[in-house]
Amino acid sequence: IFPNDTIINLHQITAVHKERIKKSLNCNVKNYILDDDEIDRLNNYEKFHYFEYGINLLECIKTKLNLLFNQSLPDTFLEEYAYLYNEKVKLSNECEELKIKINELEKYFVNEAVVAKVDDR
């Protein structure tokens, strides 16, 4: 999408005409969906994963331009986002572990109740 992943100058961006894209892709930028390998490649060049799977070429170009021209976005905001995302993943994993423990305890108490009934007879 972006040759050699270099910084693109404005004159290069305006030189990409929509008819040229349509001719090269045989469809328009809204209908061209990037494959997962290309998304992974684009995300590898960034500090965070900005490009989502299943996006079209237009959204990809908008995101890339945003990243190029809005580098003034405070890193603290992005770091906070990354921290919160990682915290969410950590808490989700802890919830899953606790659900497993609850199920084990429920099975244990059900078994204890059955044993107690048998002993009462």
Secondary structure, DSSP 4 states (H G I P E B T S, - for coil): --GGGPPPPHHHHHHS-HHHHHHHHSS-TTT-BPPHHHHHHHHHTSSS--PPTT-BHHHHHHHHHHHHH-TTS-HHHHHHHHHHHHHHHHHHHHHHHHHHHHHHHHHHHHHHHHHHHHHH-
